[in-house]
Amino acid sequence: MGDKTHAHPGAAGRAVTADHPASIRNVVLVGPSGSGKTTLVEALALTAGAVNRAGRVEDGATLSDYDDIEHRQHRSVQLSLVPVEWDGVKINLLDTPGYADFVGELRAGLRAADAALFVVSASDGVDGATRLVWEECQAVGMPRAIVVTHLESARADFEEMTRVCAEAFGADDPDAVLPLYLPLRGPAGPDGHAPVTGLVGLLSQKLFDYSPGERKESEPGEDQLPGLQDSRARLIEGIIAESEDETLMDRYLGGEQVDVGTLVEDLEKGVARGTFHPVLAAAPAAEGARQGLGTVELLELVTRGFPTPFEHPMPEVTGIDGTPRRLSPCDTDGPLVAEVVKTSSDPYVGRISLVRVFSGTLRPEDTVHVSGHGLADRGHEDHDVDEKSGALSMAFGRQQRPVTQAVAGDLVCVAKLGRAETGDTLSAKDDPLLMEPWRMPDPLLPLAIQAHSKADEDKLSLGLSRLVAEDPTMRLEQNQDTHQVVLWCLGEAHSDVALERLRSRYGVQVDVVPHKVPLRETFAGKAAGRGRHVKQSGGHGQYAICEIEVEPLPGGSGIEFVDKVVGGAVPRQFIPSVEKGIRAQAAKGVAAGYPLVDLRVTLLDGKSHSVDSSDAAFQTAGALALREAAGETRIHLLEPVAEVGVLVPDDYVGAVMSDLSSRRGRVLGTEQTGFGRTLIRAEVPEFEIGRYAIDLRSLSHGTATFSRAYARHEPMPPQVAERLREQAGHTP
């Protein structure tokens, strides 16, 4: 790293392929929205020769030819793959969205990758959400490096940024987060800002000048060397600390000169193990330039320092029946095990599955077993089917370039897998296997929708099923209580993209309607009611009278019907009719239109007529009796209460607890969970947390998460209930 001047780039316009896992690197780019991840990918592709200076390949495609929604929103909203080649190594660059609403795409990228580049802006610093992802990678030992962008900003200070990164990412060992290069600045402009024109390698002590439009190596002047020595010495000590040679540090401190080759070798081992995290600088190429600043250094780090897929731990694999299977990591001749990390629809090709192959070799037109389990709660039914795969290809923007195979460790796009959904396992049809799914965030923002027209209604179900199949962080709910179609999302931007895709991709126009909370009603105390339904208008009349007593029951009891009629006052054949009428009225409610629950209704007496009494008459009388009883006592509105768990950094515990109290929440307790975070357990009315996913993100600057689960229904405070009753249509 830092000793080469050039490598052999891949040629624009052809698919980048790999025949062996050792020549593959899978790298995910992580960082907040606006940090420059997509720009960095384009700069790396230019340096690697995957695009020309205009950013295009031979067939005219560009890296920015992704989703139309991304063009309109000016940000990434989905995971995208850009394969490039450098020094005979295929590098699969996985560009992830930085906005919190699309964290599902980020997690898919982490699942598919073997190492991560954390991209941070020199002008913005490191946010809390990026720290959380770093800790997740740290927990599983994923190798990480840091790339500082936006050095052209007048506020950019690379040295200060490396200190910030060491503080944010090196809490356990700040000396494990150190720069490999220092920026070289040119003459200051009229505004006093000196642009970055090159880099100085701390190990090689070489200058790498990018100002001519491509990287030129030279020797530093004598006046430049002294300023590098402190940084170089700290880097060497940090690398030696990673060395397996325990005598090396003593020898170095004793004055022995350590060979640069030995340092580079130890550095590469430390990076691959995930214990040393180099900081590099990068900037896009200037107009007409062939290489962006720092891109060669980054490509060298990836090819020489990041691990091969052989070093990626094999996720847990079982048979369809749950029997554990032990497989060798990345065995190209082993059983086929691949995972769908992303699903998308192409208007011309149909469904396209982005697949990471963990074992075996995948070829076009193979018949594979598609298995999906464990996401039934999000609208994904468990499925096990055999399907014939279509063509295999490598993506480049919207272009798909065919390839003949994908070996273990590689990523590939597979066409025509009609049942495959994100998170599914592909395996051999005669040896079906199942991979342990990765952890996905729970969608907790409800979006109630309805078809805009009859034509849209006919297409809505299909459009929603395809949308949910592509994105497992969405959950589709057909609420039986409120009769609403609810799409649960991660945030407002996530829901906006869902609506846009329904419209543009599936031709479905929907209207967003207020989300209803499933309320209930119950009696506050005992009451009696008399239902009298007597009508005579020629011919057979209608005659039914019944008397009931109603008393409340504990929560969750439902409606209990008791018959205490004596002497045949209500004929036996009509007693079920009374019960049916009471239950029908209870389902409609008696005060605000919500279902009536947790009552015992006792039929005490009644009257009938030998000719005019009927099933329908006693059903009506039962309903009338229940309504009259409701007028004799107070009716409680019952609201659902959720058990909420909020995982929040300690700095925000007070603010979150105060906010929960303002939502009529009851804090049940707190517990420390490590990494400086606290779990707050509380019970909060669901009526108060419809938008909590958005509000909590704002309150905690994107660093808190929460879970929710239905606990019970309980009486709503009278002032809140009264306000609801006053709303038109009694809609919450």
Buried (B, 14 or more C-beta within 10 A) or exposed (E): BBBBEEBEBBEBBBBBBBEBBEBBBBBBBBBBBBBBBBBBBBBBBBBBBBBEEEBBBEEEBBBBBBBEBBEEBEBBBBBBBBBBBBBEBBBBBBBBBBBBBBBBBBBBBBBBBBBBBBBBBBBBBBBBBBBBBBBBBBEEEBBBBBBBBBBBEEEBBBEEBBBBBBEBBBBEBBBBBBBBBBBBBEEEEEEEEEBBBBBBBBBBBBBBBBBEBBBEBEEBEEEBEEEBEEBBEBBBBBBBBBBEEEEBBEEBEEEEEBEBEBBBBBBBBBBBEBBBBBBBBBBBBBEEBBBBBBBBBBBBBBBBBBBBBBBBEBBEBBBBEEEEBEBEBBBBEBBBBBBBBBBBBEEEBEBBBBBBBBBBBBBBEBEBBBBBBEBEEBBBEEEBBEBEBBBBBBBBBEBBBEBEBBBBBBBBBBBBBEBBBBBBBBBBBEEBBBBEBBEBBBBBBBBBBEBBEEEBEEBBBEBBBBBBBBBBBBBBBEBEEBEBBBBBBBBBBBBBBBBBBBBBBBEBBBEEEEBBBBBBBBBEEEBBBBBBBBEEEEEEBBBBBBBBBBBBBEBEEEBEBEBEBEEEBBBEEBBBBBBBBBBBBBEBBBBBEBBBBBBBBBBBBBBBBEEBBBBBBBBBBBBBBBBBBBEEBEBBBBBBBBBBBBBBBEBBBEEBBEBBEEBBBEBEEBEEEEBEBBBBBBBBBBBBBBBBBBEBBEBBEBBBBBBBEEBEBBBBEEEBBEEBEEEEEBBB
